[in-house]
Amino acid sequence: MPQLNPAPWFMVLTFSWFVFLTVLPPKIMAHTFPHQPTLQDTQDAKAGSWNWPWH
């Protein structure tokens, strides 16, 4: 039963984790967003009363 032989698949697993842990994180961390978030105004909005005629 060849699927029980770990020799070829252990190297594939090791190499794939090596790629995931060394190549991909710098690429992901170098990603920048096109629009940087701006600070919101910290003052509360004043809610006035509505003067709608409720007929």
C-alpha positions in Angstrom: 0.0 0.0 0.0 2.0 3.0 -1.2 -0.1 5.6 0.6 1.3 4.4 3.9 4.9 5.2 2.8 5.6 8.6 4.3 8.9 9.2 2.5 7.6 11.1 -0.6 4.8 12.9 1.2 6.8 14.1 4.2 9.1 16.1 1.9 6.1 17.6 0.1 4.6 18.6 3.4 7.9 20.0 4.7 8.6 22.0 1.5 5.0 23.4 1.4 5.2 24.6 5.0 8.6 26.1 4.2 7.1 28.0 1.4 4.1 29.1 3.5 6.2 30.3 6.4 9.0 32.0 4.4 7.7 33.3 1.1 4.1 34.2 1.7 4.2 36.3 5.0 6.5 39.0 3.6 4.2 39.3 0.5 1.1 39.5 2.7 2.6 42.0 5.1 3.8 44.2 2.2 0.2 44.7 1.0 -1.1 48.2 1.4 -4.6 49.4 1.2 -5.5 52.0 -1.5 -7.4 54.2 1.0 -5.9 54.7 4.4 -8.6 55.1 7.1 -9.2 58.6 8.4 -10.0 59.5 12.0 -13.6 60.0 12.7 -14.9 63.1 14.6 -15.2 62.1 18.2 -18.0 64.6 19.0 -21.5 63.3 19.4 -24.0 64.3 16.7 -26.7 66.5 18.0 -30.1 65.0 17.4 -32.7 67.7 17.1 -36.4 67.1 17.4 -38.4 66.4 14.2 -41.1 68.8 13.5 -43.1 66.6 11.0 -46.8 67.0 11.0 -48.2 63.6 12.0 -51.8 63.8 10.7 
